Amino acid sequence: MKPSTSHWGAFSAEVDADGRLRVEPHPADPAPSPLLGNLAAALDHPTRVARPAVRRGWLEDGPGPDARRGRDEFVEVPWDEVLDRLAGELGRVRAEHGNQAIFGGSYGWASAGRFHHAQSQLHRFLNTIGGFTSSRNSYSNGTSSVLLPHVVGDPHAVLRQASTWPTIAAHTELIVAFGGVPEKNVFVTPGGVTVHGTPGHLARFGGRVALVSPLRDDLPSTVDARWYPIRPATDTALMLALAHTLVVEGLHDRAFLERYCTGYPEFEHYLLDDPKDAAWAAGLTGIPAADIVALAREMAAKRTLITVTWSLQRTEHGEQPVWAGIALAAMLGQIGLPGGGFGHGYGSMGDVGDTGPELRIPSLSQGVNPVGEFIPVARIADLLLHPGETYDYNGEVRRYPDIRLVYWAGGNPFHHHQDLNRLRRAFTRPDTVVVHEPHWTATARHADIVLPATTALEREDIGSGRRDTHVIAMHRIAPPAGEARDDYAIFAGLSARLGVAGEFTEGRTARQWLEHLYGGWRDTPSFAEFWAAGELRLPPGREHHTLFADFRADPVAHPLRTPSGRIELTSATVAGFGYADCPGHPVWLPPSESGPLWLIANQPHTRLHSQLDAGDTSRAGKVAGRERIRLNPADAAARGIATGDVVRVFNTRGACLAGAVLDDALRPGVVQLPTGAWFDPVDDHPSGPLCAHGNPNVLTADVPSSRLSQGCAGQHAAVDVERFEGPVPEVRVLRPPIVKGHR
């Protein structure tokens, strides 16, 4: 058994005599992730990319926009030939259009390893050849990353240095959890996690939780909670009504608001003029007015932590619930007190509230990008479809560059992005699309050049996550599948052809890089000792920490990094931008679409995003071979749907098939279909184009949360559901596309 780690946990593994992978979780982990069960598919699943492959149309007709992407067959090409062709195409694009015409699209998540981090490898390579157009922020919390600097100054403090769980356990009497604390998400942390502590903290929490979510299972059933089954996209209305109750009943902390905040009078005027009272919110949220008033009173009477999941800002107007949550916490006057105040992301990621150490782990330098062009990450389709057009972003007016070559390594935009039919059209526009992939995902199938990449099981690395308790020596557990190469070897080959091998490799092999990175981080134990031991235990972090405690203790000595140095409940800066979809203080902005049912497209519990959807754990969660969609029994009965039925989920943007499950843990009018099923388009079906496998992003709208952040708004969509009649299209994405043999 050899040690390794993943974004969902550390483990040891070996390949047995029958060629099957045997996995054991790390012995220190009290709550190992079930996602370890997907790992076996990483080695030898039929969807592995065996050899370099080039789309026939690109091979025969040369680079250029092409509607055949995603529909064409591939031809296997020897490594030397494909690298020669790719180096030539990179040279052509740079010479004719400049480096800003290259989009370096890696989004990360490919591996927990710090050296073989695909995004770092790609960016380092592109920077050595003159740079590239990049992306900023994330699909997960890109809206908050832009908003929080205007409100509290430091997004890192809120997103990475939340009050710790032991502090919450010791002091918090009431958690008001907007979006809940979904246990399925806490098994994941970027870079790896060895000890999953959050499930135990939740189990031991002795206070009460007000669960505000359309889904009852957004909180473990073992936690003492009252469920407030809110209508999706109305959390801000509930927050405003709670704030209104605090004002009219004199329960708000005026002294805190005057000393630590700016802009409260404007916000209070908004609450009282055209009152945002409990009766008003009841009609929007479905929560009775009496329950809203009672909750506000309880919040004022107890040490209360208000927490907002990242899911709430992955929506249209996603800035508003985050800003309103901060305003509500400020009105209670408990920000900076142990167990009180505001939190953002509990239940969204495994390290939020964790007590692990805050240490920089060695990683590969990406160098400096000479190209200043960038886009907000969720605007990739706009970038490709609308070159030269302008857009607003955080007070700036920016222009989309004309992208001729897309280079993607370590990500799957046909999972993360919205309105996949629109994304397919966008992917027809560049001259060339290059993808490094272990598997034939939809992104690989929509590429021109597909280079087979190793998985983390097939190479050596150093792994550790944010606030992880261990650094793991990731040993190679199996040889590479087929002709797969690691990203570093691929880029080393390209850099040699482009005359920048010295700058990219610095003369080191992959193993020498591991030794170099480790040696620059610490002297003892030596790299050889660390590698032989398989891990290094890190010193513990702070057990007790309260967000903004220093600011509360002395706001003059420890001001926030906002223009006023205080919490900006009204931001003159944001107001000055003049964005109707994000004014200068929290407001109620209704969603722009409605429909018979409201779809929640949240994170799956059987995999990380779309990773290893072919794995055993992920496949076991399917219904009728497709992603499961949950419906309230009343909604199902009205449509003649029973558990196990194949259903068609549809709206004006697209349709997909899914397997029905009836569950009263959803409020009526809500359906839940998680993201991550590998996109499997059927273009010629009589009912119209659809995804046979159940990817909800054929249904979600490719619109920004607002002009402020241009963040992802893919959490919700208005849809309807019907029993699927007639022959059911087969799921084809779990076998490779048509690939012809070596030329």
C-alpha positions, 0 to 999 in steps of 0.5 A: 500500500502506497500513500497518496491524497485527493481533494476528498481525502488522504489514502493508501492504495495498491493494484492487486493481482487482478488489476483492481485498485484497493484503497484504504482511507488514512487511519487518522481520518474519523470520517473518510469520504465515500468518494474514495470509491470512485478512484478505481475508474481513474485507472482503466475505465473505457473512457480513458484517452489512450493515445494523442488524438486529433479531430479529423476536420482540424487534421484535414482542413487546418485550424479555423472555426468549425461547427463539427466540434463535438460531432467529429471523429478523432484520429490517433497521431504519434506524440512527436507529430502532435507536439510538432503540430501544436507547437506550430499552431501556437507559433502561428497564433502568437505571430498573427494575433498576439499572445492575448489571442490564447485563452489559458482555460484551466480551472483547477481541481485536476489533482491534489498534488502541488507540483502536478497542479494542471493550472499551474503547469499550463500557466507557467508554460504559457507565461514562458512563451509570452503570456495569455488571456486569463480568468479571475475568481471562481464559479464557487464564490466569484460573486462574493470575492468581488463584493466582500472587499467593498463591504468588509475589506478582506475576502480572505478573512471571511472565506478562509479564516472563519470562526472555528468550530470549537469556538462555535460549539463553546459559545453559539446558542443559535445558528441561522443557516441560510442554505444550511450546512450541507454535510456532503460538501465538507468532505472536499478541500482544494489540495486535499484533506487528511482529517475530516473534522466538520462532521464530528463538530456538527454531531457535537453541536449543542445549540439550535439551528434554524435551517433556511433552505428548500432542502431538509437534508441541507443539514444532517438529521442528527442536528437539533434544527427547525426547518424553514422551507423557503422558496428558492431565490428569496433568502434576501427577502427573509433577511430584510424582514428579519432586519425590519423586525429588529428595527421596529421592535428596537432589538437592533444594537445601535451602539454597534452600528454607529461605532463599527458600521457606515451607511446604516441609516440609508439601509434602515430607511430602505427597510422602513420606507415601503416596509420590508416587513414579515407580512411582505416577506411571507408572500415571497418566501412561503415562511409565515409572518409569525415565524419570521417575527419569532425567529428575529426575536430569538436571534436577538435574545441569543448568541447567534451566528448567521451563516450563508452558503456559497450556493446563495451567491451562485444565483442572479443577484447573488451579492444581495444575500451575502450583503444582507446577511452581513447587515443582519449580523451587524444589527444584532451587534455580535460581529467579533464576539465568540460564537456570534456574527457572520460566516460564509461557506460553512458546509460549502467547503471542508476547511471553513471553520477548520482548526488546521494550520495556516501554512504555505505549502510548496508549489510550482511558480507560475511566473509572470503573465505579460498579458494583462487581459482577463475575464471573470471566469464564468464569462467564457462563452461571452468571450468566445461569442462576442470578441470586441464587445464591452462589459461592466465589471467591478467599476470598470468597462472591459472589452473581450479579446479575440480568442483564436486558441483555447488551451484547457488542462485540468478542468471541464467547462462542460461541467462548470458552465451554464447553458451548455447548448450556448457553450457548444456554439461558443466552442465552434468559434476558435481556430483551435481547442487543445485539451489535456485529459485522462478521460473522454469528457465532453470538453475533450470531445469538443476539442481539436487536439486531445492529449492523454494526461496521467491521473494522480495515481500514475505519478509522484507529487506532494499533496496538502490542502489549505489548513490540512494537518498533513503533507502527503508524499503521493507515491505512484501507485500504477503505471500510466494508462496507454500512452498518457503523459503528465502535464509537465512532460507534455509542456516540457516537450512543447517548450523544447520545440518553442525554444523555451525549455530552459525557462520552463523546466529549469533543467529539472525532471519531475522528481527533481522538482519535488526535491527542489520545492520541498527543500525550499520549504524546509530542511528537516526532515529531509526529502528522502526521509519525508518520502520514505515516511509517506507523510509529514504531520504539521503543527496544529492551528488555532483551536479558537478563533473569532472572525473580526475579533481584533476589529471589534476590540479596537476598530481604530487600531485594527480597521477594515480595508474598506474606504471607511475602515468600517463595515460598509452597510451602504457602499458609496463606491458600489453606489457610484458604479450605477448598477441597477442589478447591484445598488449601494446597499442590500436590496430585494431584487426578484429573479428574472424568470419563473416557471412551474418548478424551481430547479436547484442544481447543487453539488453532488454527494457521489463525486467532486464536481464531474470528476470520476463520474464513471466511478463506482460510487457515482454510478451507484447513485444513478437511477435508470443509468442517469443522474437522479432528480428528486421531486416532492411527491405532490409534484410527482403525483400531479405529473404521473411520475413514480420513483424509477421513471425516466423523466424529461426536465426542460425549459426554453434553453434545453432539456435533459433526461434524469431518473426520478426519486420522490422525496418529501425532504424538498418543499413543493414546487422544487426539484433537485438535480445535482451537477456533474453528470458527464454531458451526453448530447443527443442532437437528433431526438424528435423532442429536440436536443437533450442531454441523455445523462442528466446534466442540469447545465443544459437548463441553467442560464448563462447570465451573470449574478450582476454587472458588479461581479459577473459571477456564476448564476448557475444554482437555480433555473425555472423548469418543468418535468414530465414522464419520458415517453417512447424509446429512451436514448442510451447513455453514450458518454461512458464509452469513447467517441469514434477514434481511428487508429494511428496514422 
